[in-house]
Amino acid sequence: MGQTDLFTATDTGRPDPKERFARLQLIRSKGIGVTGFHRLVAEYGSALEVLSRLPQDRPGFVASPREVIHHELNNGRSCGAELMLWGDPNYPKALKDIPDPPVVLWLLGKTNLLKSSAVALVGARNASSIGLRMAKRLSQEVGQEGLVVVSGLARGTDGAAHEGALESGTIAVVAGGVDVIYPKDNDKLYSAIRTNGLILSEHPPGTQPTARYFPMRNRIISGLSRGVVVVEAALKSGSMITAKNALDQGREVMAVPGHPIDTRAGGCNALIRDGAVLVRDVRDILQALPADEKPLVTDTPAPRRHPPRRPPSEINALHSEILQSLTSAPQSESQLIEDFHITLPDLDLLLTRLEIDGRIERKSGGILRLLQE
């Protein structure tokens, strides 16, 4: 196989091999970056034009040497990875419209998983035992509903999420090269995902993870997904960065609530306070997803129609009204949904606030009662 065989134009609509090589050369050039790449290609019309004219227009610009690009291609071929570039016809649809979509995707494993609708599941590295169980259970149930689980192959929550979705399909977005196992103690999980799932990175094979690469990775995790579920996260954590990326990308943000004094739940509780969907089980995730992204279920009765989700300002306005409607006598959540024409996720948001404030008591079966009048 020749050095540029990975650029053979076998797919209808794939850019010219020379243009694909130029795109890889441009993005690997010093001082360009993803934002600069997209701006320059839009301005000049192609990566070939950028490389041809930019040295005259921007004195000091030096393109990445061609031998460096050949070295990256050889490394990718050696580890069995597939190269996908921005502009290729099979480039993931979910990533096309996010801010600064990755120019390069190195792929190791089942690339067809990129064609499926996905949900991201992220959380703390030092997750609690209940958090790990929750992450694994949710990912199993999401997979059973026909969705792919995306995470970052870190310790803790990420690992549990991947493990739960190994049979149904999982994508690990990594901060180093696709051939670099990080952390080292994830070697068995890495091998399982490489065989049964997909490992993805925008960095050259052989790249060692560094701190600045993790936020870049997080935007891809959320970008590939229709929604992001945060299981456990501190207020200042990578999972909260992923949640912010999801909001910027127009994705649904969901969170599993935790105890108010547990710092690992601080981020999740803050997200719920600010309007994220409260997640108790997979049904909450499925209900929150855009209608066209929900799995197709056949041979079942038509689902009951629910009122549309309300904006945060309207939800806050209902806070006092719902509180005034409650008494010390037990009342069902379903009755509140009917009385106030509110969705279950929106009601969950309000009731969680009241529960944290010590105003109500919630029991199994959707029963609640007022504690303070």
VOGUGU-665508 format. One record per residue (C-alpha): residue number from 1; residue in one letter; x, y, z. Coordinates in pm, whole numbers. Each point is the difference from the previous one (the first is absolute). Layout:
// VOGUGU-665508
[atom NUM A [X Y Z]]
...
END
This chain:
// VOGUGU-665508
[atom 1 M [0 0 0]]
[atom 2 G [140 341 -99]]
[atom 3 Q [29 289 243]]
[atom 4 T [-303 182 -137]]
[atom 5 D [-223 -303 -59]]
[atom 6 L [-221 111 289]]
[atom 7 F [-101 289 -223]]
[atom 8 T [-126 -210 -291]]
[atom 9 A [-325 156 -120]]
[atom 10 T [-224 -307 11]]
[atom 11 D [-310 170 148]]
[atom 12 T [-230 202 -222]]
[atom 13 G [23 362 104]]
[atom 14 R [328 -40 190]]
[atom 15 P [236 296 -57]]
[atom 16 D [295 -40 -234]]
[atom 17 P [286 -201 161]]
[atom 18 K [230 302 -23]]
[atom 19 E [-257 215 179]]
[atom 20 R [-37 -258 275]]
[atom 21 F [376 -11 47]]
[atom 22 A [6 380 10]]
[atom 23 R [-271 5 267]]
[atom 24 L [202 -229 223]]
[atom 25 Q [314 203 -71]]
[atom 26 L [-175 329 79]]
[atom 27 I [-155 -109 329]]
[atom 28 R [337 -137 115]]
[atom 29 S [175 330 -82]]
[atom 30 K [120 206 296]]
[atom 31 G [-225 289 101]]
[atom 32 I [-308 -111 -197]]
[atom 33 G [-230 -198 229]]
[atom 34 V [-354 -112 -72]]
[atom 35 T [-154 349 1]]
[atom 36 G [271 137 -227]]
[atom 37 F [-32 -295 -237]]
[atom 38 H [-372 53 -60]]
[atom 39 R [39 376 -33]]
[atom 40 L [283 -30 -252]]
[atom 41 V [-168 -270 -212]]
[atom 42 A [-317 210 -11]]
[atom 43 E [202 305 -104]]
[atom 44 Y [223 -164 -262]]
[atom 45 G [-238 -269 -121]]
[atom 46 S [218 -306 64]]
[atom 47 A [292 -121 206]]
[atom 48 L [212 -21 -315]]
[atom 49 E [-59 371 -62]]
[atom 50 V [82 82 360]]
[atom 51 L [333 -183 -19]]
[atom 52 S [76 163 -335]]
[atom 53 R [-83 361 89]]
[atom 54 L [30 35 376]]
[atom 55 P [383 19 9]]
[atom 56 Q [-23 318 -209]]
[atom 57 D [-299 143 188]]
[atom 58 R [133 -86 346]]
[atom 59 P [379 25 17]]
[atom 60 G [135 -249 247]]
[atom 61 F [-255 -272 -68]]
[atom 62 V [161 -336 -61]]
[atom 63 A [-205 -305 -96]]
[atom 64 S [57 -324 183]]
[atom 65 P [266 -195 -194]]
[atom 66 R [-138 -266 -231]]
[atom 67 E [221 -263 160]]
[atom 68 V [-172 68 335]]
[atom 69 I [-336 -70 -162]]
[atom 70 H [132 -320 -160]]
[atom 71 H [127 -106 342]]
[atom 72 E [-345 53 152]]
[atom 73 L [-160 -203 -279]]
[atom 74 N [250 -282 46]]
[atom 75 N [-67 -6 375]]
[atom 76 G [-374 -12 -60]]
[atom 77 R [38 -286 -245]]
[atom 78 S [230 -188 237]]
[atom 79 C [-255 0 282]]
[atom 80 G [-290 -87 -231]]
[atom 81 A [-178 336 30]]
[atom 82 E [-219 161 -264]]
[atom 83 L [33 368 -92]]
[atom 84 M [-307 219 -46]]
[atom 85 L [25 369 -89]]
[atom 86 W [-241 289 19]]
[atom 87 G [-170 16 -340]]
[atom 88 D [1 -376 -58]]
[atom 89 P [-349 -130 -88]]
[atom 90 N [-4 -237 299]]
[atom 91 Y [106 268 250]]
[atom 92 P [-240 -23 300]]
[atom 93 K [-312 205 -59]]
[atom 94 A [-24 86 369]]
[atom 95 L [339 176 -9]]
[atom 96 K [-47 199 -318]]
[atom 97 D [-188 295 149]]
[atom 98 I [169 38 339]]
[atom 99 P [234 296 55]]
[atom 100 D [352 -97 -109]]
[atom 101 P [-69 -357 -115]]
[atom 102 P [314 -217 9]]
[atom 103 V [185 -5 -328]]
[atom 104 V [157 -342 57]]
[atom 105 L [-153 -316 144]]
[atom 106 W [216 -304 52]]
[atom 107 L [-224 -303 53]]
[atom 108 L [78 -340 147]]
[atom 109 G [-278 -256 11]]
[atom 110 K [-355 -7 -133]]
[atom 111 T [-36 322 -199]]
[atom 112 N [-365 -75 -82]]
[atom 113 L [-86 105 357]]
[atom 114 L [41 360 -115]]
[atom 115 K [-319 -37 -205]]
[atom 116 S [-213 -76 308]]
[atom 117 S [-169 246 233]]
[atom 118 A [199 35 318]]
[atom 119 V [-23 116 360]]
[atom 120 A [304 111 198]]
[atom 121 L [42 -113 358]]
[atom 122 V [272 168 206]]
[atom 123 G [88 62 362]]
[atom 124 A [256 -4 279]]
[atom 125 R [324 -197 -9]]
[atom 126 N [-28 -58 376]]
[atom 127 A [-362 -112 -33]]
[atom 128 S [-183 -158 290]]
[atom 129 S [-106 -364 -14]]
[atom 130 I [-362 102 -53]]
[atom 131 G [109 243 -273]]
[atom 132 L [188 -277 -180]]
[atom 133 R [-300 -232 23]]
[atom 134 M [-228 274 -129]]
[atom 135 A [230 76 -294]]
[atom 136 K [27 -366 -100]]
[atom 137 R [-373 -61 34]]
[atom 138 L [-96 309 -199]]
[atom 139 S [243 -85 -280]]
[atom 140 Q [-131 -357 -19]]
[atom 141 E [-358 123 -22]]
[atom 142 V [86 272 -253]]
[atom 143 G [170 -263 -214]]
[atom 144 Q [-300 -229 25]]
[atom 145 E [-208 285 -145]]
[atom 146 G [215 7 -313]]
[atom 147 L [225 294 87]]
[atom 148 V [381 10 4]]
[atom 149 V [171 114 321]]
[atom 150 V [284 254 -34]]
[atom 151 S [251 75 276]]
[atom 152 G [364 89 56]]
[atom 153 L [166 -325 118]]
[atom 154 A [112 159 327]]
[atom 155 R [-2 -166 340]]
[atom 156 G [-324 -20 195]]
[atom 157 T [-325 97 -168]]
[atom 158 D [133 -14 -356]]
[atom 159 G [126 -354 45]]
[atom 160 A [-327 -116 153]]
[atom 161 A [-195 156 -287]]
[atom 162 H [213 -176 -262]]
[atom 163 E [-25 -332 182]]
[atom 164 G [-377 19 12]]
[atom 165 A [-25 63 -374]]
[atom 166 L [261 -241 -135]]
[atom 167 E [-259 -237 -143]]
[atom 168 S [-224 266 -153]]
[atom 169 G [266 242 -125]]
[atom 170 T [225 261 157]]
[atom 171 I [235 272 -128]]
[atom 172 A [304 109 201]]
[atom 173 V [130 347 -87]]
[atom 174 V [357 24 127]]
[atom 175 A [234 294 66]]
[atom 176 G [307 -174 -145]]
[atom 177 G [57 -220 -301]]
[atom 178 V [-242 -285 -66]]
[atom 179 D [285 -244 60]]
[atom 180 V [95 145 340]]
[atom 181 I [-159 -165 305]]
[atom 182 Y [-75 261 265]]
[atom 183 P [-30 -52 288]]
[atom 184 K [209 -316 -6]]
[atom 185 D [-238 -187 231]]
[atom 186 N [-269 24 -269]]
[atom 187 D [194 -238 -225]]
[atom 188 K [-259 -280 10]]
[atom 189 L [-287 241 -62]]
[atom 190 Y [197 166 -283]]
[atom 191 S [48 -339 -168]]
[atom 192 A [-369 -85 39]]
[atom 193 I [-108 331 -155]]
[atom 194 R [249 -38 -282]]
[atom 195 T [-158 -337 -80]]
[atom 196 N [-368 71 66]]
[atom 197 G [-25 379 -15]]
[atom 198 L [185 299 -143]]
[atom 199 I [297 206 122]]
[atom 200 L [22 350 -147]]
[atom 201 S [249 288 15]]
[atom 202 E [83 315 -193]]
[atom 203 H [369 -31 92]]
[atom 204 P [266 -195 -190]]
[atom 205 P [56 -363 102]]
[atom 206 G [267 -21 268]]
[atom 207 T [-98 332 161]]
[atom 208 Q [26 -2 380]]
[atom 209 P [-293 169 180]]
[atom 210 T [68 343 148]]
[atom 211 A [-221 226 212]]
[atom 212 R [-94 232 -286]]
[atom 213 Y [-128 -287 -213]]
[atom 214 F [-276 -104 241]]
[atom 215 P [-229 305 -51]]
[atom 216 M [45 -50 -377]]
[atom 217 R [-106 -362 42]]
[atom 218 N [-307 102 203]]
[atom 219 R [-149 205 -285]]
[atom 220 I [11 -311 -221]]
[atom 221 I [-169 -215 266]]
[atom 222 S [-293 241 19]]
[atom 223 G [5 73 -373]]
[atom 224 L [-44 -364 -96]]
[atom 225 S [-299 -30 232]]
[atom 226 R [-362 110 1]]
[atom 227 G [14 48 373]]
[atom 228 V [251 -6 286]]
[atom 229 V [-71 -175 331]]
[atom 230 V [217 102 296]]
[atom 231 V [-4 -260 279]]
[atom 232 E [236 149 259]]
[atom 233 A [206 317 -43]]
[atom 234 A [158 269 214]]
[atom 235 L [-86 362 -80]]
[atom 236 K [338 50 -167]]
[atom 237 S [68 -312 -203]]
[atom 238 G [43 -129 -352]]
[atom 239 S [-354 -136 5]]
[atom 240 M [-133 349 57]]
[atom 241 I [203 117 -299]]
[atom 242 T [-164 -274 -204]]
[atom 243 A [-342 116 123]]
[atom 244 K [80 360 -98]]
[atom 245 N [113 -117 -343]]
[atom 246 A [-328 -188 -36]]
[atom 247 L [-198 315 75]]
[atom 248 D [207 199 -252]]
[atom 249 Q [-60 -273 -260]]
[atom 250 G [-375 -13 59]]
[atom 251 R [8 -342 166]]
[atom 252 E [-228 -107 285]]
[atom 253 V [171 5 340]]
[atom 254 M [-110 -252 263]]
[atom 255 A [127 -73 350]]
[atom 256 V [-42 -257 275]]
[atom 257 P [-66 179 332]]
[atom 258 G [214 -68 305]]
[atom 259 H [19 83 369]]
[atom 260 P [47 375 58]]
[atom 261 I [308 -42 222]]
[atom 262 D [180 -238 -239]]
[atom 263 T [246 210 -204]]
[atom 264 R [-20 -262 -277]]
[atom 265 A [-366 96 -44]]
[atom 266 G [53 376 5]]
[atom 267 G [21 35 -376]]
[atom 268 C [-300 -224 -68]]
[atom 269 N [-219 179 252]]
[atom 270 A [104 337 -144]]
[atom 271 L [-88 -116 -351]]
[atom 272 I [-344 -113 116]]
[atom 273 R [-50 329 183]]
[atom 274 D [78 183 -323]]
[atom 275 G [-244 -201 -210]]
[atom 276 A [168 -329 -91]]
[atom 277 V [-226 -303 -24]]
[atom 278 L [-1 -204 321]]
[atom 279 V [83 -364 -72]]
[atom 280 R [-124 -286 215]]
[atom 281 D [0 -271 -262]]
[atom 282 V [22 -53 -374]]
[atom 283 R [-359 118 -53]]
[atom 284 D [99 352 98]]
[atom 285 I [281 -8 -257]]
[atom 286 L [-224 -125 -280]]
[atom 287 Q [-268 257 78]]
[atom 288 A [254 282 -11]]
[atom 289 L [147 -89 -339]]
[atom 290 P [-123 182 -312]]
[atom 291 A [-293 -186 -154]]
[atom 292 D [190 -96 -316]]
[atom 293 E [281 -153 204]]
[atom 294 K [-208 -230 219]]
[atom 295 P [27 -372 -80]]
[atom 296 L [-280 -144 -209]]
[atom 297 V [-221 -228 208]]
[atom 298 T [-244 -227 -182]]
[atom 299 D [-294 -215 106]]
[atom 300 T [-73 216 303]]
[atom 301 P [-291 231 78]]
[atom 302 A [35 359 -112]]
[atom 303 P [175 199 274]]
[atom 304 R [-205 240 205]]
[atom 305 R [40 356 -117]]
[atom 306 H [178 225 246]]
[atom 307 P [-10 379 13]]
[atom 308 P [303 174 -154]]
[atom 309 R [302 88 214]]
[atom 310 R [-20 351 144]]
[atom 311 P [272 266 6]]
[atom 312 P [181 44 335]]
[atom 313 S [-181 328 76]]
[atom 314 E [-341 -171 -15]]
[atom 315 I [124 -293 207]]
[atom 316 N [120 236 273]]
[atom 317 A [-334 180 -3]]
[atom 318 L [-177 -330 80]]
[atom 319 H [214 -55 309]]
[atom 320 S [-226 186 245]]
[atom 321 E [-320 -120 -169]]
[atom 322 I [95 -366 41]]
[atom 323 L [114 58 358]]
[atom 324 Q [-333 164 86]]
[atom 325 S [-192 -294 -149]]
[atom 326 L [168 -254 229]]
[atom 327 T [-113 -103 347]]
[atom 328 S [119 -247 261]]
[atom 329 A [-231 -257 -160]]
[atom 330 P [173 -229 -256]]
[atom 331 Q [-37 109 -361]]
[atom 332 S [118 -156 -326]]
[atom 333 E [242 159 -243]]
[atom 334 S [-227 -106 -287]]
[atom 335 Q [-277 218 142]]
[atom 336 L [231 303 -3]]
[atom 337 I [92 -74 -361]]
[atom 338 E [-369 5 -91]]
[atom 339 D [-85 306 211]]
[atom 340 F [286 220 -119]]
[atom 341 H [48 -139 -353]]
[atom 342 I [371 -55 65]]
[atom 343 T [239 -270 -122]]
[atom 344 L [149 -252 239]]
[atom 345 P [357 135 -45]]
[atom 346 D [-117 356 77]]
[atom 347 L [-195 -120 302]]
[atom 348 D [300 -201 116]]
[atom 349 L [210 315 -15]]
[atom 350 L [-243 191 224]]
[atom 351 L [-59 -285 245]]
[atom 352 T [373 -63 38]]
[atom 353 R [49 362 103]]
[atom 354 L [-284 -27 253]]
[atom 355 E [140 -327 130]]
[atom 356 I [350 145 43]]
[atom 357 D [-153 299 182]]
[atom 358 G [-175 -240 238]]
[atom 359 R [-348 112 -105]]
[atom 360 I [-130 -334 -127]]
[atom 361 E [52 -372 44]]
[atom 362 R [5 -228 -303]]
[atom 363 K [-75 -370 27]]
[atom 364 S [13 -290 -240]]
[atom 365 G [-281 -25 -253]]
[atom 366 G [-1 375 -72]]
[atom 367 I [-167 95 328]]
[atom 368 L [89 321 183]]
[atom 369 R [-125 213 287]]
[atom 370 L [68 343 148]]
[atom 371 L [226 14 305]]
[atom 372 Q [-39 370 78]]
[atom 373 E [-313 205 -39]]
END
